[in-house]
Amino acid sequence: MRHREDAVREPGPAPPATIVELVAALEDMVERTSRWSETLARFREPTRRLAGPGAAVSLDVACRRAEQSLVELEIALGDARAAGVPG
């Protein structure tokens, strides 16, 4: 439980000041969100089996939201990369 409490208290990275920093931050967010989505997906069946249908539905919703977040972050990353291309 301590690890989770520490993570909540951390202020997180500073907002990016340049397009290079923004792209790097978005790449990191995409990677983290992808891992989180995969973790949630791996827990679907055990949650259904061990905790029942109510918990399984909640995990299904969380998994869908993580997948949707990943798609939106990938779009933002593509837009940021395009904005960094000299025109």
N, CA, C and O atoms as a GROMACS GRO file, in nm:
protein
  348
    1MET      N    1   0.083  -0.119   0.000
    1MET     CA    2   0.000   0.000   0.000
    1MET      C    3   0.088   0.126   0.000
    1MET      O    4   0.049   0.228  -0.056
    2ARG      N    5   0.203   0.118   0.062
    2ARG     CA    6   0.290   0.234   0.072
    2ARG      C    7   0.333   0.285  -0.066
    2ARG      O    8   0.336   0.406  -0.089
    3HIS      N    9   0.365   0.194  -0.157
    3HIS     CA   10   0.408   0.233  -0.291
    3HIS      C   11   0.301   0.316  -0.360
    3HIS      O   12   0.332   0.418  -0.423
    4ARG      N   13   0.176   0.275  -0.349
    4ARG     CA   14   0.066   0.346  -0.412
    4ARG      C   15   0.051   0.486  -0.351
    4ARG      O   16   0.028   0.582  -0.423
    5GLU      N   17   0.061   0.496  -0.220
    5GLU     CA   18   0.050   0.626  -0.154
    5GLU      C   19   0.162   0.720  -0.199
    5GLU      O   20   0.138   0.838  -0.223
    6ASP      N   21   0.283   0.668  -0.211
    6ASP     CA   22   0.395   0.750  -0.257
    6ASP      C   23   0.372   0.798  -0.400
    6ASP      O   24   0.402   0.912  -0.432
    7ALA      N   25   0.319   0.711  -0.486
    7ALA     CA   26   0.295   0.748  -0.626
    7ALA      C   27   0.191   0.858  -0.636
    7ALA      O   28   0.202   0.945  -0.724
    8VAL      N   29   0.092   0.857  -0.549
    8VAL     CA   30  -0.012   0.959  -0.552
    8VAL      C   31   0.044   1.094  -0.508
    8VAL      O   32   0.003   1.198  -0.559
    9ARG      N   33   0.136   1.093  -0.417
    9ARG     CA   34   0.194   1.217  -0.364
    9ARG      C   35   0.296   1.280  -0.457
    9ARG      O   36   0.322   1.400  -0.448
   10GLU      N   37   0.355   1.202  -0.545
   10GLU     CA   38   0.456   1.255  -0.636
   10GLU      C   39   0.394   1.359  -0.728
   10GLU      O   40   0.286   1.336  -0.782
   11PRO      N   41   0.460   1.472  -0.748
   11PRO     CA   42   0.401   1.575  -0.832
   11PRO      C   43   0.402   1.541  -0.980
   11PRO      O   44   0.330   1.605  -1.057
   12GLY      N   45   0.481   1.445  -1.022
   12GLY     CA   46   0.490   1.411  -1.163
   12GLY      C   47   0.589   1.501  -1.234
   12GLY      O   48   0.646   1.591  -1.174
   13PRO      N   49   0.608   1.475  -1.362
   13PRO     CA   50   0.706   1.554  -1.436
   13PRO      C   51   0.658   1.697  -1.456
   13PRO      O   52   0.538   1.726  -1.454
   14ALA      N   53   0.754   1.785  -1.474
   14ALA     CA   54   0.720   1.924  -1.503
   14ALA      C   55   0.658   1.932  -1.642
   14ALA      O   56   0.693   1.853  -1.729
   15PRO      N   57   0.568   2.026  -1.663
   15PRO     CA   58   0.511   2.040  -1.797
   15PRO      C   59   0.621   2.072  -1.898
   15PRO      O   60   0.717   2.142  -1.866
   16PRO      N   61   0.608   2.020  -2.019
   16PRO     CA   62   0.713   2.042  -2.120
   16PRO      C   63   0.718   2.188  -2.163
   16PRO      O   64   0.616   2.257  -2.170
   17ALA      N   65   0.838   2.234  -2.192
   17ALA     CA   66   0.859   2.372  -2.237
   17ALA      C   67   0.884   2.379  -2.387
   17ALA      O   68   0.873   2.486  -2.447
   18THR      N   69   0.919   2.266  -2.449
   18THR     CA   70   0.949   2.264  -2.592
   18THR      C   71   0.876   2.148  -2.657
   18THR      O   72   0.826   2.058  -2.589
   19ILE      N   73   0.869   2.149  -2.789
   19ILE     CA   74   0.804   2.040  -2.862
   19ILE      C   75   0.881   1.909  -2.843
   19ILE      O   76   0.821   1.802  -2.839
   20VAL      N   77   1.011   1.918  -2.832
   20VAL     CA   78   1.093   1.797  -2.809
   20VAL      C   79   1.058   1.736  -2.675
   20VAL      O   80   1.044   1.614  -2.663
   21GLU      N   81   1.045   1.820  -2.572
   21GLU     CA   82   1.006   1.770  -2.440
   21GLU      C   83   0.864   1.713  -2.442
   21GLU      O   84   0.837   1.612  -2.377
   22LEU      N   85   0.774   1.778  -2.515
   22LEU     CA   86   0.637   1.730  -2.525
   22LEU      C   87   0.632   1.594  -2.592
   22LEU      O   88   0.564   1.503  -2.542
   23VAL      N   89   0.702   1.578  -2.702
   23VAL     CA   90   0.703   1.450  -2.772
   23VAL      C   91   0.760   1.342  -2.681
   23VAL      O   92   0.706   1.232  -2.674
   24ALA      N   93   0.869   1.371  -2.612
   24ALA     CA   94   0.930   1.273  -2.521
   24ALA      C   95   0.832   1.235  -2.410
   24ALA      O   96   0.820   1.117  -2.375
   25ALA      N   97   0.762   1.332  -2.355
   25ALA     CA   98   0.666   1.305  -2.247
   25ALA      C   99   0.549   1.221  -2.299
   25ALA      O  100   0.506   1.126  -2.233
   26LEU      N  101   0.499   1.255  -2.416
   26LEU     CA  102   0.389   1.177  -2.474
   26LEU      C  103   0.433   1.035  -2.508
   26LEU      O  104   0.356   0.941  -2.488
   27GLU      N  105   0.555   1.018  -2.558
   27GLU     CA  106   0.606   0.884  -2.584
   27GLU      C  107   0.609   0.802  -2.456
   27GLU      O  108   0.572   0.685  -2.455
   28ASP      N  109   0.653   0.864  -2.347
   28ASP     CA  110   0.656   0.796  -2.218
   28ASP      C  111   0.515   0.760  -2.171
   28ASP      O  112   0.492   0.650  -2.121
   29MET      N  113   0.421   0.853  -2.188
   29MET     CA  114   0.283   0.826  -2.148
   29MET      C  115   0.222   0.713  -2.231
   29MET      O  116   0.150   0.629  -2.178
   30VAL      N  117   0.251   0.711  -2.360
   30VAL     CA  118   0.200   0.603  -2.446
   30VAL      C  119   0.254   0.469  -2.398
   30VAL      O  120   0.179   0.372  -2.386
   31GLU      N  121   0.383   0.463  -2.369
   31GLU     CA  122   0.444   0.338  -2.321
   31GLU      C  123   0.382   0.294  -2.189
   31GLU      O  124   0.347   0.178  -2.172
   32ARG      N  125   0.368   0.386  -2.096
   32ARG     CA  126   0.311   0.351  -1.964
   32ARG      C  127   0.165   0.308  -1.977
   32ARG      O  128   0.123   0.212  -1.914
   33THR      N  129   0.090   0.379  -2.059
   33THR     CA  130  -0.051   0.346  -2.077
   33THR      C  131  -0.067   0.211  -2.146
   33THR      O  132  -0.158   0.135  -2.114
   34SER      N  133   0.020   0.182  -2.240
   34SER     CA  134   0.017   0.052  -2.307
   34SER      C  135   0.041  -0.061  -2.207
   34SER      O  136  -0.031  -0.161  -2.206
   35ARG      N  137   0.142  -0.044  -2.122
   35ARG     CA  138   0.170  -0.147  -2.019
   35ARG      C  139   0.052  -0.161  -1.924
   35ARG      O  140   0.017  -0.273  -1.886
   36TRP      N  141  -0.011  -0.049  -1.885
   36TRP     CA  142  -0.123  -0.052  -1.792
   36TRP      C  143  -0.241  -0.126  -1.857
   36TRP      O  144  -0.306  -0.208  -1.792
   37SER      N  145  -0.268  -0.096  -1.983
   37SER     CA  146  -0.376  -0.162  -2.054
   37SER      C  147  -0.352  -0.313  -2.062
   37SER      O  148  -0.444  -0.392  -2.041
   38GLU      N  149  -0.230  -0.352  -2.092
   38GLU     CA  150  -0.196  -0.494  -2.098
   38GLU      C  151  -0.212  -0.561  -1.962
   38GLU      O  152  -0.258  -0.675  -1.954
   39THR      N  153  -0.174  -0.492  -1.856
   39THR     CA  154  -0.187  -0.546  -1.721
   39THR      C  155  -0.334  -0.568  -1.687
   39THR      O  156  -0.372  -0.674  -1.637
   40LEU      N  157  -0.417  -0.468  -1.716
   40LEU     CA  158  -0.560  -0.482  -1.690
   40LEU      C  159  -0.618  -0.599  -1.768
   40LEU      O  160  -0.697  -0.677  -1.714
   41ALA      N  161  -0.580  -0.613  -1.893
   41ALA     CA  162  -0.632  -0.723  -1.976
   41ALA      C  163  -0.594  -0.859  -1.918
   41ALA      O  164  -0.674  -0.952  -1.920
   42ARG      N  165  -0.472  -0.870  -1.866
   42ARG     CA  166  -0.430  -0.997  -1.805
   42ARG      C  167  -0.509  -1.031  -1.679
   42ARG      O  168  -0.519  -1.148  -1.642
   43PHE      N  169  -0.566  -0.931  -1.614
   43PHE     CA  170  -0.640  -0.954  -1.490
   43PHE      C  171  -0.788  -0.980  -1.512
   43PHE      O  172  -0.861  -1.010  -1.417
   44ARG      N  173  -0.835  -0.971  -1.636
   44ARG     CA  174  -0.978  -0.989  -1.663
   44ARG      C  175  -1.029  -1.125  -1.617
   44ARG      O  176  -1.121  -1.132  -1.536
   45GLU      N  177  -0.971  -1.231  -1.667
   45GLU     CA  178  -1.020  -1.365  -1.636
   45GLU      C  179  -1.004  -1.399  -1.488
   45GLU      O  180  -1.099  -1.448  -1.427
   46PRO      N  181  -0.887  -1.374  -1.428
   46PRO     CA  182  -0.875  -1.406  -1.285
   46PRO      C  183  -0.973  -1.325  -1.199
   46PRO      O  184  -1.024  -1.377  -1.099
   47THR      N  185  -1.000  -1.203  -1.236
   47THR     CA  186  -1.095  -1.122  -1.160
   47THR      C  187  -1.234  -1.183  -1.168
   47THR      O  188  -1.305  -1.193  -1.068
   48ARG      N  189  -1.274  -1.222  -1.288
   48ARG     CA  190  -1.405  -1.285  -1.307
   48ARG      C  191  -1.415  -1.413  -1.224
   48ARG      O  192  -1.515  -1.439  -1.157
   49ARG      N  193  -1.310  -1.492  -1.230
   49ARG     CA  194  -1.310  -1.621  -1.160
   49ARG      C  195  -1.303  -1.605  -1.009
   49ARG      O  196  -1.372  -1.676  -0.936
   50LEU      N  197  -1.221  -1.513  -0.960
   50LEU     CA  198  -1.195  -1.502  -0.817
   50LEU      C  199  -1.287  -1.404  -0.743
   50LEU      O  200  -1.317  -1.425  -0.626
   51ALA      N  201  -1.331  -1.300  -0.810
   51ALA     CA  202  -1.408  -1.197  -0.740
   51ALA      C  203  -1.551  -1.184  -0.788
   51ALA      O  204  -1.631  -1.112  -0.727
   52GLY      N  205  -1.585  -1.250  -0.897
   52GLY     CA  206  -1.723  -1.250  -0.941
   52GLY      C  207  -1.752  -1.148  -1.050
   52GLY      O  208  -1.666  -1.070  -1.090
   53PRO      N  209  -1.877  -1.152  -1.098
   53PRO     CA  210  -1.914  -1.071  -1.213
   53PRO      C  211  -1.911  -0.920  -1.190
   53PRO      O  212  -1.878  -0.845  -1.281
   54GLY      N  213  -1.944  -0.876  -1.072
   54GLY     CA  214  -1.941  -0.731  -1.045
   54GLY      C  215  -1.802  -0.673  -1.059
   54GLY      O  216  -1.784  -0.569  -1.123
   55ALA      N  217  -1.706  -0.739  -1.000
   55ALA     CA  218  -1.567  -0.694  -1.011
   55ALA      C  219  -1.519  -0.706  -1.154
   55ALA      O  220  -1.443  -0.622  -1.203
   56ALA      N  221  -1.562  -0.812  -1.222
   56ALA     CA  222  -1.520  -0.832  -1.360
   56ALA      C  223  -1.572  -0.721  -1.451
   56ALA      O  224  -1.499  -0.675  -1.539
   57VAL      N  225  -1.695  -0.678  -1.431
   57VAL     CA  226  -1.750  -0.569  -1.511
   57VAL      C  227  -1.671  -0.440  -1.486
   57VAL      O  228  -1.639  -0.368  -1.580
   58SER      N  229  -1.640  -0.413  -1.362
   58SER     CA  230  -1.562  -0.293  -1.330
   58SER      C  231  -1.425  -0.298  -1.397
   58SER      O  232  -1.378  -0.198  -1.450
   59LEU      N  233  -1.363  -0.414  -1.395
   59LEU     CA  234  -1.232  -0.427  -1.460
   59LEU      C  235  -1.245  -0.414  -1.612
   59LEU      O  236  -1.157  -0.357  -1.677
   60ASP      N  237  -1.352  -0.467  -1.668
   60ASP     CA  238  -1.375  -0.451  -1.812
   60ASP      C  239  -1.386  -0.304  -1.850
   60ASP      O  240  -1.329  -0.261  -1.951
   61VAL      N  241  -1.459  -0.227  -1.770
   61VAL     CA  242  -1.472  -0.084  -1.797
   61VAL      C  243  -1.336  -0.016  -1.786
   61VAL      O  244  -1.301   0.066  -1.871
   62ALA      N  245  -1.260  -0.048  -1.683
   62ALA     CA  246  -1.127   0.011  -1.666
   62ALA      C  247  -1.037  -0.024  -1.784
   62ALA      O  248  -0.960   0.060  -1.832
   63CYS      N  249  -1.047  -0.146  -1.831
   63CYS     CA  250  -0.966  -0.190  -1.945
   63CYS      C  251  -1.003  -0.113  -2.071
   63CYS      O  252  -0.915  -0.069  -2.145
   64ARG      N  253  -1.131  -0.097  -2.097
   64ARG     CA  254  -1.176  -0.020  -2.214
   64ARG      C  255  -1.128   0.125  -2.206
   64ARG      O  256  -1.084   0.182  -2.306
   65ARG      N  257  -1.138   0.182  -2.089
   65ARG     CA  258  -1.094   0.321  -2.072
   65ARG      C  259  -0.943   0.335  -2.093
   65ARG      O  260  -0.897   0.433  -2.152
   66ALA      N  261  -0.868   0.238  -2.045
   66ALA     CA  262  -0.723   0.241  -2.067
   66ALA      C  263  -0.692   0.231  -2.216
   66ALA      O  264  -0.604   0.301  -2.266
   67GLU      N  265  -0.763   0.144  -2.286
   67GLU     CA  266  -0.742   0.129  -2.430
   67GLU      C  267  -0.780   0.257  -2.504
   67GLU      O  268  -0.711   0.298  -2.598
   68GLN      N  269  -0.890   0.320  -2.463
   68GLN     CA  270  -0.931   0.447  -2.523
   68GLN      C  271  -0.827   0.556  -2.496
   68GLN      O  272  -0.796   0.636  -2.584
   69SER      N  273  -0.775   0.560  -2.375
   69SER     CA  274  -0.672   0.657  -2.340
   69SER      C  275  -0.548   0.638  -2.426
   69SER      O  276  -0.486   0.734  -2.471
   70LEU      N  277  -0.512   0.512  -2.448
   70LEU     CA  278  -0.396   0.482  -2.532
   70LEU      C  279  -0.416   0.536  -2.673
   70LEU      O  280  -0.325   0.596  -2.730
   71VAL      N  281  -0.533   0.514  -2.729
   71VAL     CA  282  -0.561   0.565  -2.864
   71VAL      C  283  -0.551   0.717  -2.867
   71VAL      O  284  -0.490   0.773  -2.958
   72GLU      N  285  -0.610   0.784  -2.770
   72GLU     CA  286  -0.607   0.930  -2.767
   72GLU      C  287  -0.464   0.983  -2.748
   72GLU      O  288  -0.426   1.084  -2.809
   73LEU      N  289  -0.386   0.916  -2.664
   73LEU     CA  290  -0.246   0.958  -2.646
   73LEU      C  291  -0.166   0.938  -2.774
   73LEU      O  292  -0.081   1.021  -2.808
   74GLU      N  293  -0.192   0.830  -2.846
   74GLU     CA  294  -0.121   0.807  -2.972
   74GLU      C  295  -0.158   0.915  -3.074
   74GLU      O  296  -0.072   0.958  -3.152
   75ILE      N  297  -0.283   0.958  -3.075
   75ILE     CA  298  -0.323   1.068  -3.164
   75ILE      C  299  -0.250   1.196  -3.125
   75ILE      O  300  -0.197   1.267  -3.211
   76ALA      N  301  -0.248   1.226  -2.995
   76ALA     CA  302  -0.179   1.346  -2.948
   76ALA      C  303  -0.030   1.340  -2.982
   76ALA      O  304   0.028   1.440  -3.022
   77LEU      N  305   0.031   1.223  -2.968
   77LEU     CA  306   0.172   1.206  -3.002
   77LEU      C  307   0.195   1.232  -3.150
   77LEU      O  308   0.290   1.301  -3.187
   78GLY      N  309   0.109   1.177  -3.235
   78GLY     CA  310   0.123   1.201  -3.378
   78GLY      C  311   0.110   1.349  -3.412
   78GLY      O  312   0.186   1.400  -3.494
   79ASP      N  313   0.016   1.416  -3.349
   79ASP     CA  314  -0.002   1.560  -3.372
   79ASP      C  315   0.120   1.639  -3.324
   79ASP      O  316   0.164   1.732  -3.390
   80ALA      N  317   0.173   1.600  -3.208
   80ALA     CA  318   0.291   1.669  -3.154
   80ALA      C  319   0.412   1.649  -3.244
   80ALA      O  320   0.490   1.741  -3.269
   81ARG      N  321   0.428   1.526  -3.292
   81ARG     CA  322   0.539   1.500  -3.384
   81ARG      C  323   0.524   1.583  -3.512
   81ARG      O  324   0.621   1.639  -3.563
   82ALA      N  325   0.402   1.592  -3.564
   82ALA     CA  326   0.377   1.671  -3.683
   82ALA      C  327   0.404   1.820  -3.658
   82ALA      O  328   0.454   1.890  -3.746
   83ALA      N  329   0.370   1.867  -3.540
   83ALA     CA  330   0.393   2.009  -3.506
   83ALA      C  331   0.542   2.039  -3.494
   83ALA      O  332   0.583   2.154  -3.512
   84GLY      N  333   0.623   1.938  -3.465
   84GLY     CA  334   0.766   1.959  -3.451
   84GLY      C  335   0.842   1.955  -3.581
   84GLY      O  336   0.962   1.982  -3.584
   85VAL      N  337   0.773   1.921  -3.688
   85VAL     CA  338   0.838   1.916  -3.819
   85VAL      C  339   0.845   2.055  -3.876
   85VAL      O  340   0.742   2.122  -3.891
   86PRO      N  341   0.966   2.101  -3.908
   86PRO     CA  342   0.977   2.236  -3.966
   86PRO      C  343   0.898   2.246  -4.097
   86PRO      O  344   0.905   2.157  -4.182
   87GLY      N  345   0.824   2.355  -4.111
   87GLY     CA  346   0.740   2.367  -4.228
   87GLY      C  347   0.773   2.482  -4.307
   87GLY      O  348   0.711   2.507  -4.410
   0.00000   0.00000   0.00000
